Amino acid sequence: MKRPRIRAPPPIFEILKNKNFENLEDLKMTKINLREFYPRYYNEDCFAEVSVEVAAELLSNKRYEETYSRTIRREKVYSLDMDDGTETAAFICSTDNPEAVIEMMERHCGLCRALNSLPEIQGQRIDAHYLIGISQQEIANAEGVTKGSVSISIARGLKAMRKFLNKN
């Protein structure tokens, strides 16, 4: 017989276990320790009387958060919503070699410095074409210039970046 993967008692059972209730009025409210649910805000025990439904919902949410954090740790899941570069490094670099990761980061910093060394219009055009993926014709239409001038500007910018990287 196969056992279910996750077994947990119903949330209300956990709240109500080991409690002695004398009448039905006692079943409607229960005390919870707010420090268990909000450890960042409560440094010491703070008890509040809440309805059983609220306590069950808080407990369910706490379980969900704990399960989520265990999943993140176990599966090493990365969020694409973060802007700290962690995800990019994790997806681009598929090696566990720290030297390769550091080399990739240094290369990235060098490219950023080379791009920042260009005149503003060249840098914007290279950024738009290569990093954002906008075509040269669309860049030309947006700026009100010809496609040829955008193409020449991008080519000169790439040449200047190559020169900058070879020099440094």
PyMOL commands that set and color helices and strands:
alter all, ss='L'
color gray80, all
select helices_A, chain A and resi 11-16+24-28+34-37+52-75+86-92+98-116+120-132+136-143+147-167
alter helices_A, ss='H'
color red, helices_A
select strands_A, chain A and resi 29-33+47-51
alter strands_A, ss='S'
color yellow, strands_A
deselect
rebuild
show_as cartoon
